[in-house]
Amino acid sequence: MIAYRPTPAFAFAHPAHVIAFGFGAGLSPVAPGTVGTLLAWPLAWALGAVIAPALLVALAAVFFALGVWACSITGRRLGVSDHGGMVWDEMVAFLFVLAVLPRALDWQAAAFVLFRAFDIAKPWPIAQLERRFSGGFGVMFDDVLAAGYTLMVLAVLKRLLG
């Protein structure tokens, strides 16, 4: 639930807000988390075309640290630690997923559906850890766990399907 819908003026008033709101993607009036996840897709394709997967994972780790900072500041200023408009967490977590998946649309589409499902449903221990770790780290970490679940399910599927 979005308790307060920030304006573009708020989202672009501070570098931390710009990052946390995914360069404006989080301002979407409908499904901002999905919009943020979708934004990671062209970013991963563009970066994946010029750097190795291991470097893309390393870059995503840097983006994670940047997100802890940005989501901490932005959440504090909004008065909501995990505001729905802060989509940097979805972008970075899905970037981790896309960095290790084959560059095939079927696998990446399946990853998108799984990631959104895990991010929304927050199965154990995601919901518990999200409540335990507040602030920027908690915002970022729960989505990385959803990314991990996504990769585990896809690894099982790959194993079963050959």
C-alpha positions as CSV (number, residue, x, y, z in Angstrom):
1,M,0.0,0.0,0.0
2,I,1.3,3.4,-0.9
3,A,0.4,5.7,2.0
4,Y,1.7,8.9,0.3
5,R,2.1,9.3,-3.4
6,P,5.3,11.4,-4.0
7,T,5.3,13.9,-6.7
8,P,8.0,14.1,-9.4
9,A,9.3,17.2,-7.5
10,F,10.0,14.9,-4.5
11,A,11.4,12.0,-6.6
12,F,13.9,14.3,-8.3
13,A,14.7,16.6,-5.4
14,H,17.7,14.6,-4.1
15,P,20.1,12.1,-5.7
16,A,18.9,9.4,-3.2
17,H,15.3,9.9,-4.2
18,V,16.2,9.7,-7.9
19,I,17.9,6.3,-7.3
20,A,15.3,4.9,-4.9
21,F,12.5,5.8,-7.3
22,G,14.3,4.1,-10.2
23,F,14.8,7.4,-12.2
24,G,11.1,8.0,-12.1
25,A,9.8,4.4,-12.6
26,G,8.5,4.3,-9.1
27,L,6.1,7.2,-9.9
28,S,4.0,4.9,-11.9
29,P,0.4,5.1,-10.6
30,V,-0.1,1.4,-11.3
31,A,2.2,-1.4,-10.1
32,P,5.4,0.6,-9.6
33,G,7.3,-2.5,-8.5
34,T,6.5,-4.2,-11.7
35,V,7.6,-1.2,-13.7
36,G,10.9,-1.1,-11.8
37,T,11.4,-4.8,-12.5
38,L,10.7,-4.2,-16.2
39,L,13.2,-1.4,-16.2
40,A,15.9,-3.8,-15.1
41,W,15.4,-5.8,-18.3
42,P,16.8,-3.4,-20.9
43,L,19.5,-2.3,-18.4
44,A,20.6,-6.0,-18.1
45,W,20.5,-6.5,-21.9
46,A,22.5,-3.4,-22.5
47,L,25.1,-4.1,-19.9
48,G,25.2,-7.8,-20.6
49,A,26.1,-7.0,-24.2
50,V,29.4,-5.3,-23.1
51,I,30.5,-6.9,-19.9
52,A,30.8,-10.4,-18.6
53,P,28.2,-11.9,-16.3
54,A,30.6,-11.9,-13.4
55,L,31.1,-8.2,-13.8
56,L,27.4,-7.6,-14.1
57,V,26.9,-9.4,-10.8
58,A,29.7,-7.3,-9.2
59,L,28.0,-4.1,-10.6
60,A,24.7,-5.3,-9.2
61,A,26.4,-5.7,-5.8
62,V,27.6,-2.0,-6.1
63,F,24.0,-1.1,-7.0
64,F,22.8,-3.0,-3.9
65,A,25.1,-0.9,-1.6
66,L,23.9,2.3,-3.4
67,G,20.3,1.2,-2.9
68,V,20.8,0.7,0.8
69,W,21.9,4.3,1.1
70,A,19.3,5.7,-1.3
71,C,16.3,3.7,0.2
72,S,17.4,4.6,3.7
73,I,17.3,8.4,3.0
74,T,14.2,8.3,0.9
75,G,12.3,6.0,3.2
76,R,13.2,8.3,6.2
77,R,12.0,11.4,4.3
78,L,8.8,9.7,3.3
79,G,8.1,8.3,6.8
80,V,7.7,4.8,5.3
81,S,10.7,2.6,5.3
82,D,9.6,0.4,2.4
83,H,7.5,2.7,0.3
84,G,6.0,1.1,-2.8
85,G,7.4,3.8,-5.1
86,M,11.0,2.9,-4.2
87,V,11.7,0.4,-6.9
88,W,15.5,0.4,-6.9
89,D,15.3,-2.8,-4.9
90,E,13.3,-4.6,-7.6
91,M,15.6,-3.3,-10.3
92,V,18.8,-4.5,-8.6
93,A,17.5,-7.8,-7.5
94,F,16.1,-8.6,-11.0
95,L,19.5,-7.5,-12.4
96,F,21.1,-10.2,-10.3
97,V,18.7,-12.7,-11.8
98,L,19.3,-11.6,-15.4
99,A,23.0,-11.6,-14.9
100,V,23.1,-15.3,-14.5
101,L,20.3,-16.5,-16.7
102,P,20.7,-17.3,-20.4
103,R,19.9,-14.4,-22.7
104,A,16.8,-16.3,-23.9
105,L,13.4,-14.6,-23.7
106,D,11.6,-17.7,-22.4
107,W,13.9,-18.1,-19.4
108,Q,13.9,-14.4,-18.7
109,A,10.1,-14.2,-18.9
110,A,9.8,-17.1,-16.5
111,A,12.2,-15.4,-14.2
112,F,10.1,-12.2,-14.4
113,V,6.9,-14.0,-13.4
114,L,8.6,-15.9,-10.6
115,F,10.4,-12.9,-9.2
116,R,7.3,-10.8,-9.1
117,A,5.4,-13.6,-7.4
118,F,8.1,-14.1,-4.8
119,D,8.4,-10.4,-4.3
120,I,4.7,-10.0,-3.7
121,A,4.0,-13.2,-1.7
122,K,7.1,-12.9,0.4
123,P,7.4,-16.5,1.4
124,W,9.3,-17.6,4.5
125,P,11.8,-16.2,5.5
126,I,11.5,-13.1,3.3
127,A,8.6,-11.6,5.3
128,Q,10.2,-12.3,8.6
129,L,13.5,-10.9,7.6
130,E,11.8,-7.8,6.0
131,R,10.2,-7.1,9.4
132,R,13.5,-7.7,11.3
133,F,15.7,-5.5,9.1
134,S,14.2,-2.1,8.6
135,G,15.6,0.8,6.6
136,G,17.6,0.6,3.4
137,F,19.2,-2.8,4.0
138,G,15.8,-4.4,4.7
139,V,14.3,-2.8,1.6
140,M,17.1,-4.2,-0.6
141,F,17.6,-7.5,1.1
142,D,14.1,-8.9,0.8
143,D,14.2,-8.5,-2.9
144,V,17.5,-10.2,-3.2
145,L,16.0,-13.2,-1.4
146,A,13.1,-13.2,-3.9
147,A,15.8,-13.2,-6.6
148,G,17.5,-16.2,-4.9
149,Y,14.2,-18.1,-4.8
150,T,13.6,-17.3,-8.5
151,L,17.0,-18.7,-9.4
152,M,16.5,-21.8,-7.3
153,V,13.1,-22.6,-8.9
154,L,14.6,-22.0,-12.4
155,A,17.6,-24.3,-11.6
156,V,15.2,-27.1,-10.5
157,L,13.2,-26.6,-13.7
158,K,16.3,-26.7,-15.8
159,R,17.4,-29.9,-14.1
160,L,14.0,-31.5,-14.6
161,L,13.6,-30.4,-18.2
162,G,17.2,-31.2,-19.1
